[in-house]
């Protein structure tokens, strides 16, 4: 028997209670939807603006800094489980060419693009981030860091690489950083690994891999993970929130 018919056959008082309960549920759903669509994004941007102001007031940022966050993307959890790290996304920080205190992140999303640093921070889980910097001796010069920027910009507009391949046709976040620094400086920030080196046993990871590759996994494909860059001894932590 259809639910509607069941409800019709109930006593009037019960029908009234059910109707009131449905109104309350729908009202709660509407409130949550409004919070998620309008209030929370605005709040995250405000909090990110405050965080960015603290970074710039203390002059903590430099061109070529690398920033990490826990992404809220659909595949973030799989990356975290496979790599054993809470950080699943990263990008390169550079100041706008205008010379103003405007900072942007070069990141490999869909597609590779520049994103304002405040909006980048706001997208991350809880607004948390870690900023790291190459700690080479001697320190990298402004000219070298400009070369890093140019090396990264050659990938602008490239599609995001869902398959984490090592070719330059598509690009994922940590690959962009590794290749930009390696091309411009010869530095290998993070250890290259094979796909087989990661923990692929978790059901969430296995499901994502099956969606991407089917039954044939490219286990010998070279991969650079966000955590491998994060843990590189060539980097020092500059700021975190």
For each residue, the residues with C-beta under 8 A, 3 or more apart:
1: 5 6
2: 5 6
3: 6 7
4: 7 8
5: 1 2 8 9
6: 1 2 3 9 10
7: 3 4 10 15 18
8: 4 5 15
9: 5 6
10: 6 7 14 15 18
11: 14 15
12: 15 16
13: 16 17
14: 10 11 17 18
15: 7 8 10 11 12 18 19
16: 12 13 19 20
17: 13 14 20 21
18: 7 10 14 15 21 22
19: 15 16 22 23
20: 16 17 23 24
21: 17 18 24 25
22: 18 19 25 26
23: 19 20 26 27
24: 20 21 27 28
25: 21 22 28 29
26: 22 23 29 30
27: 23 24 30 31
28: 24 25 31 32
29: 25 26 32 33
30: 26 27 33 34
31: 27 28 34 35
32: 28 29 35 36
33: 29 30 36 37
34: 30 31 37 38 39
35: 31 32 38 39 40
36: 32 33 39 40
37: 33 34 40 41
38: 34 35 41 42
39: 34 35 36 42 43
40: 35 36 37 43 44
41: 37 38 44 45 122
42: 38 39 45 46
43: 39 40 46 47
44: 40 41 47 48 122 123 127
45: 41 42 48 49 118 119 122
46: 42 43 49 50
47: 43 44 50 51 122 127
48: 44 45 51 52 118 119 120 121 122 127
49: 45 46 52 53 118
50: 46 47 53 54
51: 47 48 54 55 118 121 127 129 241
52: 48 49 55 56 103 117 118 121
53: 49 50 56 57
54: 50 51 57 58
55: 51 52 58 60 61 103 131 239
56: 52 53 59 60 61 101 103
57: 53 54
58: 54 55
59: 56
60: 55 56 131 238 239
61: 55 56 65 93 95 103 131 238 239
62: 65 93 133 145 238
63: 93 94 95 142 145 146 149
64: 92 93 94 133 134 140 145 148 149
65: 61 62 92 93 131 132 133 238
66: 90 91 92 93 131 132 133 177 189 229 235
67: 90 91 92 93 105 117 120 129 130 131 132
68: 87 89 90 129 130 131 132 226 230
69: 87 88 89 90 120 121 123 124 125 128 129 130
70: 76 80 86 87 88 89 124 125 126 128
71: 76 79 88 89 123 124 125
72: 76 123 124 125
73: 76 88 89
74:
75: 78 79 88 208
76: 70 71 72 73 79 80 88 89 125
77: 80 81 88 204
78: 75 81 82 202 204 205 207 208
79: 71 75 76 82 83 88 225 226
80: 70 76 77 83 84 85 86 87 88
81: 77 78 84 199 202 204 205
82: 78 79 198 199 200 202 205
83: 79 80 88 198 199 225 226 227 228
84: 80 81 199 227
85: 80 88 225 226 227 230
86: 70 80
87: 68 69 70 80 90 130 226 227 230
88: 69 70 71 73 75 76 77 79 80 83 85 226
89: 68 69 70 71 73 76 107 124 173 226
90: 66 67 68 69 87 107 173 174 177 226 229 230
91: 66 67 105 106 107 108 115 120 173 176 177
92: 64 65 66 67 105 106 107 148 149 152 176 177 180
93: 61 62 63 64 65 66 67 103 104 105 117 131
94: 63 64 103 104 106 149
95: 61 63 99 100 101 102 103 104
96: 99 100 102 103 104
97:
98: 102
99: 95 96
100: 95 96
101: 56 95
102: 95 96 98 116
103: 52 55 56 61 93 94 95 96 116 117
104: 93 94 95 96 114 115 116 117
105: 67 91 92 93 114 115 116 117 120
106: 91 92 94 112 113 114 149 152 153 156 176 180
107: 89 90 91 92 112 113 114 115 120 173 176
108: 91 112 155 158 160 161 171 172 173 175 176
109: 112 113 115 160 173
110: 159 160
111: 156 157 158 159 160
112: 106 107 108 109 155 156 157 158 160 171 176
113: 106 107 109 156 157
114: 104 105 106 107 156
115: 91 104 105 107 109 119 120
116: 102 103 104 105 119 120
117: 52 67 93 103 104 105 120 121
118: 45 48 49 51 52 121 122
119: 45 48 115 116 122 123
120: 48 67 69 91 105 107 115 116 117 123 124
121: 48 51 52 69 117 118 124 127 129
122: 41 44 45 47 48 118 119 127
123: 44 69 71 72 119 120
124: 69 70 71 72 89 120 121 127 128 129
125: 69 70 71 72 76 128
126: 70
127: 44 47 48 51 121 122 124 241
128: 69 70 124 125 240 241
129: 51 67 68 69 121 124 240 241
130: 67 68 69 87 230 237 239 240
131: 55 60 61 65 66 67 68 93 237 238 239 240
132: 65 66 67 68 230 235 236 237 238
133: 62 64 65 66 235 236 238
134: 64 139 140 181 187 189 234 235 236
135: 139 234 235 236
136: 139 140 187 234
137:
138:
139: 134 135 136
140: 64 134 136 144 145 148 185
141: 144 145
142: 63 145 146
143: 146 147
144: 140 141 147 148 184 185
145: 62 63 64 140 141 142 148 149
146: 63 142 143 149 150
147: 143 144 150 151 184 185
148: 64 92 140 144 145 151 152 180 181 184 185
149: 63 64 92 94 106 145 146 152 153 180
150: 146 147 153 154 184
151: 147 148 154 179 180 181 183 184
152: 92 106 148 149 155 176 177 179 180
153: 106 149 150 156
154: 150 151
155: 108 112 152 158 168 171 176 179
156: 106 111 112 113 114 153
157: 111 112 113
158: 108 111 112 155 168 169 170 171
159: 110 111 170 171
160: 108 109 110 111 112 170 171 172
161: 108 164 165 169 170 171 172 175
162: 170 212
163: 170 212 213 218
164: 161 172 175 195 221 223
165: 161 169 170 218 221
166: 175 221 222 223
167: 170
168: 155 158 171 179
169: 158 161 165
170: 158 159 160 161 162 163 165 167
171: 108 112 155 158 159 160 161 168 175 176
172: 108 160 161 164 175 176
173: 89 90 91 107 108 109 176 177 226
174: 90 177 178 190 224 225 226 228 229
175: 108 161 164 166 171 172 178 179 224
176: 91 92 106 107 108 112 152 155 171 172 173 179 180
177: 66 90 91 92 152 173 174 180 181 189 229
178: 174 175 181 182 188 189 190 192 224 229
179: 151 152 155 168 175 176 182 183
180: 92 106 148 149 151 152 176 177 183 184
181: 134 148 151 177 178 184 185 187 189
182: 178 179 185 186 187 188 189
183: 151 179 180
184: 144 147 148 150 151 180 181
185: 140 144 147 148 181 182
186: 182
187: 134 136 181 182 234
188: 178 182 191 192
189: 66 134 177 178 181 182 229 232 234 235
190: 174 178 224 225 228 229 230 231 232
191: 188 224 228 232
192: 178 188 222 223 224 228
193: 197 198 222 223 224 225 228
194: 197 219 220 221 222 223
195: 164 198 200 217 218 219 220 221 223
196: 200 219 220
197: 193 194 223
198: 82 83 193 195 205 223 225
199: 81 82 83 84 202 205
200: 82 195 196 205 206 209 217
201: 205 206
202: 78 81 82 199 205 206
203: 206 207
204: 77 78 81 207 208
205: 78 81 82 198 199 200 201 202 208 209
206: 200 201 202 203 209 210
207: 78 203 204 210 211
208: 75 78 204 205 211 212
209: 200 205 206 212 213 217
210: 206 207 213 214 215
211: 207 208
212: 162 163 208 209
213: 163 209 210 216 217 218
214: 210
215: 210
216: 213
217: 195 200 209 213
218: 163 165 195 213 221
219: 194 195 196
220: 194 195 196
221: 164 165 166 194 195 218
222: 166 192 193 194
223: 164 166 192 193 194 195 197 198
224: 174 175 178 190 191 192 193 228 229
225: 79 83 85 174 190 193 198 228 229
226: 68 79 83 85 87 88 89 90 173 174 229 230
227: 83 84 85 87 230 231
228: 83 174 190 191 192 193 224 225 231 232
229: 66 90 174 177 178 189 190 224 225 226 232 235
230: 68 85 87 90 130 132 190 226 227 235
231: 190 227 228
232: 189 190 191 228 229 235
233:
234: 134 135 136 187 189
235: 66 132 133 134 135 189 229 230 232
236: 132 133 134 135
237: 130 131 132 240
238: 60 61 62 65 131 132 133
239: 55 60 61 130 131
240: 128 129 130 131 237
241: 51 127 128 129
